[in-house]
């Protein structure tokens, strides 16, 4: 039972070789593009959504922070498409792997922090010691603020991993219950199946929201350091 429950979180292999890299590179191929001046409705809607999301995240940034706009938009599209593809049957969701989420969170967080120390070193150091702090509390507050700074990428990765993994496990459990009840009690099966459909709709929303939350928090870290 445990093997079946967590089988979808095991990195797939093809002929003994890991296929995670190919799966990670697959979602960008699904993004439609157009070489024509007048695009169709799908591409127009896609461009409108990208522009809306980019405008909302970049409004609070200065000129230096807005140089990250392409990276942040690419990040939210990648995470959203990866999460949505992971909801398909017999699929693999790379964002359920903590190692991959850390590989996204740590470089982005480190880039924002390094930029802050390079451009605004006084303001960056001032975050470690709030103004008006009593002298006996200075060492303790410096340690606490340092830990809170270093834990930011871990919080980003764990939040994304936990939300996506929990949703997949719940869908797997309810789906198994639906299959088991189908031969026992038909009315109960219909009720559980309705719950499964509602949960699937919720997971689609969670997949998009978690992509937005991850990118927005990276944007906030960038705003604090530019």
Secondary structure, 3 states (H helix, E strand, C coil): CHHHHCHHHCCCEECCEECHHHHHHHHHHHCCCCCCCCCCHHHHHHHHHHHHHHHHHHCCCCCCHHHHHHHHHHHHHHHHHHHHHCCCCCCCCHHHCHHHHHHHHHHHHHHHHHHHHHHCHHHHHHCCCCCCCCHHHHHHHHHHHHHHHHCHHHHHHHHHHHHHHHHHHHHHHHHHHHHHHCCCCHHHHHHHHHHHHHHHHHHHHHHHHHHHHHHHHHHHHHHHCC
